[in-house]
Amino acid sequence: TNLKKQGLLPLTFNNPKDYDLINPEDKLSILGLKDLTPGKPLTLRINKPSGEHIDIVVDHTFNENQITWFHAGSALNYIAKSNGV
């Protein structure tokens, strides 16, 4: 929960073997963040230097409140915005 309150998105690999598909030179993108929903997996796109990309499924454990914090940047940002700061 501390990571979530800070606006970080902890993810786990749906298939732990997918971790081995990522190399240090790859660029990663997370697809579906605008539609982040409790219980709905996201797609991690691995962009290879060759131009190839691989999509894998990643899971999160955010609930509705935590998603609100994430979109605000953190729980503190959400509280500040809610109080007009």
C-alpha positions in Angstrom: 0.0 0.0 0.0 2.9 2.4 0.7 4.0 2.1 -3.0 0.5 2.7 -4.2 0.1 5.8 -2.0 3.3 7.2 -3.5 1.7 6.8 -7.0 3.8 3.8 -8.0 2.2 0.9 -10.0 3.4 -2.4 -8.6 2.9 -5.1 -11.3 3.4 -8.8 -11.3 3.9 -11.0 -14.3 0.8 -13.1 -15.1 3.3 -15.7 -16.4 6.5 -15.5 -14.4 8.5 -16.9 -17.3 7.8 -13.6 -19.2 10.4 -11.9 -17.1 13.1 -13.6 -19.1 11.8 -11.9 -22.3 13.1 -8.5 -21.1 16.6 -7.5 -21.9 18.5 -4.4 -20.6 18.3 -2.6 -24.0 14.5 -3.0 -24.4 12.1 -0.1 -23.9 8.9 -0.9 -22.0 5.4 0.6 -22.3 2.4 -0.1 -20.2 -0.8 -0.2 -22.3 -4.3 0.4 -20.8 -3.4 2.8 -18.0 -6.2 5.2 -18.9 -8.7 2.4 -18.5 -7.1 1.0 -15.3 -9.8 -1.1 -13.6 -9.7 -3.3 -10.5 -9.1 -6.9 -11.5 -8.4 -6.1 -15.1 -4.9 -7.0 -16.3 -2.7 -4.6 -18.2 -0.4 -5.2 -21.2 3.3 -4.7 -20.9 4.8 -4.0 -24.4 8.5 -4.9 -24.8 9.9 -2.9 -27.6 13.1 -4.5 -28.9 15.9 -2.5 -30.6 15.2 -4.5 -33.8 11.7 -2.9 -34.0 10.0 -6.1 -32.9 7.6 -5.8 -30.0 6.2 -8.5 -27.6 3.1 -8.0 -25.5 2.7 -9.8 -22.2 0.0 -9.7 -19.5 0.8 -8.1 -16.2 -1.5 -8.0 -13.1 -2.1 -5.3 -10.5 -4.0 -5.3 -7.2 -5.3 -1.7 -7.2 -8.8 -1.0 -5.9 -10.9 2.0 -7.0 -9.4 4.4 -4.4 -5.9 3.4 -5.2 -6.6 4.0 -8.9 -7.7 7.5 -8.0 -4.4 8.1 -6.2 -2.5 6.7 -9.2 -4.2 9.0 -11.6 -3.5 12.0 -9.3 0.2 11.0 -9.0 -0.1 10.0 -5.3 -2.5 9.9 -2.4 -1.0 13.2 -1.1 -1.7 14.9 -4.5 -5.2 13.6 -4.5 -5.8 15.0 -1.0 -4.3 18.3 -1.9 -6.5 18.6 -5.0 -9.5 17.6 -3.0 -8.8 20.4 -0.5 -8.2 23.0 -3.2 -4.5 23.2 -2.6 
